[in-house]
Amino acid sequence: MKKVYITLSLIFISGIVFAQDIAIKKADQLFGSYQYVEAIESYLQIIKNKQGNQHIYQNLADSYYSIYNTTEAAKWYEKVVEKNAESETYFRYSQALKSIGKYTEANLQMTKFATLVPNDVRAKEFMQNQNYKLTLENSKALFSIKETTLSEPKSNDFAAMLTATNELYFVSTRNSRKIDKWSNEPYIDIFKTSRNSDGSFSKVEEIKELNSMYHDGPVTISADGNTMFFARDGHSTNLYEKDKKNNVKVGQLGIYKAIKSNDKWIIQEGLPINNTAYSVSHPSLSKDGKTLFFASNMPGGMGESDIWKIAITENGYGQPINLGDKINTASREVFPFITNNNDLFFASTGWSGLGGLDIFKVENNSQVVNVGKPVNTEKDDFSFSLNTEFNKGYFSSNRNGNDVIFEATPICEIDLFVLVSDAKTGKNIENAKVNIIDENNTLVYTIVTNTFGKCNQLLMCDKSYSIQIIAANYENVTLPLIKSKMNQIEVPVKLTPNEVIITDKEVLLGDVYFEFNKSNITPIGAAQLDKLVAVLNANPTMIISVKSHTDSKGNLTYNLKLSEQRAQATVQYVVSKGINKERIFGKGYGFTEPKIACSINCTEEENAINRRSEFIIIKK
């Protein structure tokens, strides 16, 4: 009897094991055919039955990661790395942690990743800048952003592109009547609107001739607005393979061409690189219409998806070219956009970022640069486009839940350098004040030259300015600054020494000449005193004492009287020019305070030096 019970128990246990094996095999088939949503449900049921293991946790985490549910992905990756895991698992775990704001933990996982694969470009970049988060947060913003009014509640809207005719194309799930079982999200369709002069948008319209029951879009439009390349789900064009085990059709995205005729789009043909084994999507057309950039997981790539390009010729198309490891990593590179200036924007999970998909920029085939905040966040930020003619960009982000379209305006700055020197000697002038005045005649910045006569200030490149240079004992100079798109401009300024020198004690003018034996102001003397008037007008609190002196010729009484007359004549002239009489007074000193004490034996040169007027500063 006991033997019978044992036999029955073995049969029962083997039946359970067999059923569990079937469940795991079914879940793995769903995972292998990219049916991540159903795979997740199956794996969760297996775990609920207390049959979880390293393999199941790995596939479950990868499934969540593939549908951009990083919160759940992080939860299950944590269980995977409790034991030894593959290098890519540590990288994905790090990305998932960053997307939920856990940067310290994310860096720990990236360190483990870098230890396992030190030659991976992602590992090298991380090890070179482990303070990437602080660097990105403190870096200069390249764009100002604001959320557009295009999105609708609960819809996902992305891949917005502004054409030369101010039409904005984008994709959205707003009108979808069918759910994509691979992602459990509605299918996307193509829409357009017009951008008004005030930046608002007209009514959004669905482009029905392009939309099918499945995914349609994103799109790219030629410069003349008459040619379109757009992505489309393979289910619409028989671009799929049958998965007989799961009784499903596994579709792939392909790129198709359409021509505008009578304001309608006529679909022509698909690209020859479209295939049932991989996806081709996210097209972006160069300004000259001769190169199409796209994202694909086709063979020959470097990661989950790469950025590629293909030539468009008179006879068709060239061979696809991978942009290489200067752009692509072993992770996801998607949503390329090529500007009219041949700058490339794309989204990536491979390069150092704040989390999820970040947007990156490459100028003139230079290094990859994260565009930073406020465009990028720890969430997914992607599908960036930039119309250089209108100076407007658009991108999408799920920072608030759904994918929402944002407007991005480039922050264009010029680093202005001013070099101030003496026009006569060429010597650099230190402590020269440079006032920067905007187009509304408002003083916006004041900067001061250093010991090398230099100073600099960041300015907006889309505004007009003028600069006013003021230096002690030099004539003031005002120069216009013309609007410029240059990153840096240098303005050399040569100042002419001023005949008026202001010290801490006095205002030094040129000689105020008087005719022999007379006290009236001459035209030459008036020209010098006009400079004193200018100084007093520029310094409204300044009070001056005029001290007039004679040479040693003549007797003491005569010289005192003549110098007093000249001092008072000087005061009266200045007052006649509008200066308050309380601010200037004078006195003659004859020969009582000679500059050179030479008594009655003074030479002509010494007499000339002693025969002077002084303008003493009583109060500044």
Helices and strands as residue ranges (DSSP letters): H 2-32, H 36-48, H 54-66, H 70-80, H 87-99, H 103-116, H 121-128, H 132-138, E 143-147, E 157-162, E 167-172, E 179-180, E 185-186, E 189-194, E 205-206, E 216-221, E 227-233, G 234-236, E 240-243, E 248-251, E 253-261, E 264-270, E 280-285, E 291-296, E 306-313, E 316-317, E 321-322, E 333-338, E 344-348, E 358-362, E 369-370, E 381-387, E 392-397, E 404-410, E 413-422, E 433-438, E 443-448, E 454-460, E 465-470, E 477-481, E 488-495, E 501-502, E 507-508, H 523-538, E 543-548, H 556-576, G 581-583, E 584-588, G 599-601, H 604-610, E 613-619
